[in-house]
Amino acid sequence: MDDELTRIREKRMQEMKEKMREPPKAVVTHVDEMHFQEFIKTNQYAVVDFWAEWCGPCRRISPIMEELSMEFSGKVAFGKVNTDDNRNLAMQFNISAIPAVMLFSNGQLVERIIGAYPKDAFREKISRKFNIK
């Protein structure tokens, strides 16, 4: 019995060690009109990608946003808003071209980035606006 308990403990310890080594997962929250204000107000720093399924450049920056969400994990929240499904939000922020990436600090819009840019350009804007290294 003691040997079996020891074996189970060792197995659990190994599983926990492996889990700790796993890289952070990409977390980009799908945000809609009903939850938008809550998302930008409950996260000190938030990056929101306004996109649509038919938009080619939007599809190109989607993996960039996922990668940046891992890099800034625990510091910046990342969300995405489908403009076709959330037209009121698109109108509220006067979005006439997508992709449109908005940076919010304490619920306030502090930067808007219109168009598809390389990952380094997005990273630089986020780091500078939120003063995060």
N, C-alpha and C positions, 0 to 999 in steps of 0.2 A: 504493500500500500504506500509506504513512504517513497519507494523508488518511483512509483507512478506519479505521485504528487510532485516530486522533484522534476521529473520529465515534463510534466504539464507546465510547471513554473518556468522551466528553461525555455520551452517552446513559446510561451506567452512573452517572455522577455525578448526573445529573438524577433518575434512579430512586432513588438513595440519599437525596438531599435530600427527595424526596417522601415516602419511607418514614419519615424522621425527623419529618416534620410530622404524620403520622397520629396520632390520639389513641390512648391506651392502650386495649387491648381488655379487655372484661369477662372476668374469670377467676373463675368460681365452680366449684370442683372437686366433682364428685359423689364423696362419701365413703361407704364401706361399713364394715361391722363389722371386716373384715380389715385395713383401712388407717386406721381412725380414730385409733388411738394414735399412729401414725407422723405423721399429718397435724397433730395438735395439738402434738406434741413437736418436730417439725422446723421449725415456724413459731413464732417468738417470740410473735406475736399472731395469734390465729385467731378468726374469727366463723363459727359453724356454725348453719345454718338447718335445723331439724327440720321436715319437711313431709310431706304426702301429696297424691297427685294429685286426690283427691276433695274437698280442702279449699279452698274459695273464698278465704278470707283468705290462705292460703298462696300462691295464684296471684297475689294482689294485691301481696304483698311481694317476690316473686321478681324483678321488674324493679328494685325498689329495691336489693336486694342486689347485682345486677349493676352498677348505677350506682355504688354505694358501693365496689365492688371496683375500679372504675376510679379513683375519687377517692383511695382509700387504697393504690393500686397500689405495690408495693415496700415497704410498711410493714405491711400486715395481709393475711393470707390468708383467703379466703372459701371456705367449703365448704357443701354441703347434704347432708342425710341423709334418705332416704325412710324414714319410720317403718314403713310397711307391709312394706318389704323388709328392714329392719334392726330387728326387734322387740327384740332383746337390748339394743341401744344405747338404745332408747326406755325400756326397763325400767330400765337402769342409771342413767339420769338422771331417773327418776320422771316421765316426760313423760305427763301426763294430758290436756293440751290443746295443740293446735297452731294456728298456727305457734308454735314455741318457738325463740328465737334465743339461743344460748349463746356467751359470750365467754370465751376461754381465753388465759391469759398464761403462757408457759413450761410449757405442758401442764396447767395448773391452771385449773379453772372459777372465774371471778371475777365473773360476772354472768349472770343468766338473764332474758330478756325474753319474756314470754308474751303473745301476741296480735299483731294487725296495727297498726302505728303509722305515722305519716307519716315520710318520709325524714329530715326534720330531727331527729326524736326519736331515730332509730337513729344518725344521724351524731353527735349530741351524746353519747349513751351511749358509743359507740365511742371518740370523742375523749377523753372524760373518763377512762374506765377505763384506756385505754392511754397516756394523756398525750401524745396526738398532735394536732397542729394541722392 
